[in-house]
Amino acid sequence: MERRELAEEEEDELDAMWEEHTADLATKRTVDGKKKKAKKGKRKLKVGEVAHDSEDEWEALKKKREERKGLNDIVHAPPTFTKTPREIFKVKNGAGAKVANIPNSAGSLSKREQLGEERQKMIDAYRQMMAAKKA
C-alpha cells in the first residue's frame, strides 16, 4: 500500500515538474490526437481594449482630420511631386501593338491589330465621304 502511494506521489511530482518545464511551449491537439505547436502571436483586442504600444487614439484621430482636404478648397499652387511618375507601359524601339479601342475579347494580339487597321481604314473612308459631301 505504501509503495503504491509513494509511486503515485513520485509520478505526480514528475508530472508537475514536466508541466513546469513545458508550460511555455504552446501546443494544440489536432483532429487525430497528435500534438501540434500553436502559433504564438498577438491576440486580437476585444471591444474597449487599447493596445499599449500604439499611440494615443485621439492624437491619431486629430492627425487624420487635419490631413483631410475639403471639396471646395482653393488651390494656391499646383501639386509638387516628390518623384517623377513612371510610365506604366513602356514601349522600346517602336515596339508595341496598335490596338486602340479593340477589346481583348476580339482574340489574339495579331487579330486585334488587323481589326484595328480595318477599323482605321473604315473611319478614313467615312471621313473622306463626309468631306466630299460638304464640298
Stockholm file with secondary structure:
# STOCKHOLM 1.0

chainA/1-135         MERRELAEEEEDELDAMWEEHTADLATKRTVDGKKKKAKKGKRKLKVGEVAHDSEDEWEALKKKREERKGLNDIVHAPPTFTKTPREIFKVKNGAGAKVANIPNSAGSLSKREQLGEERQKMIDAYRQMMAAKKA
#=GR chainA/1-135 SS CHHHHHHHHHHHHHHHHHHHHHTTSCEEECTTSCEEECCCCCCCCCTTCCCSSSCCHHHHHHHHHHHCCCTTCCCSSCCCCSSCCCCSSCCCTTCCCCCTTCCGGGCSHHHHHHHHHHHHHHHHHHHHHHHHHHC
#=GC SS_cons         CHHHHHHHHHHHHHHHHHHHHHTTSCEEECTTSCEEECCCCCCCCCTTCCCSSSCCHHHHHHHHHHHCCCTTCCCSSCCCCSSCCCCSSCCCTTCCCCCTTCCGGGCSHHHHHHHHHHHHHHHHHHHHHHHHHHC
//
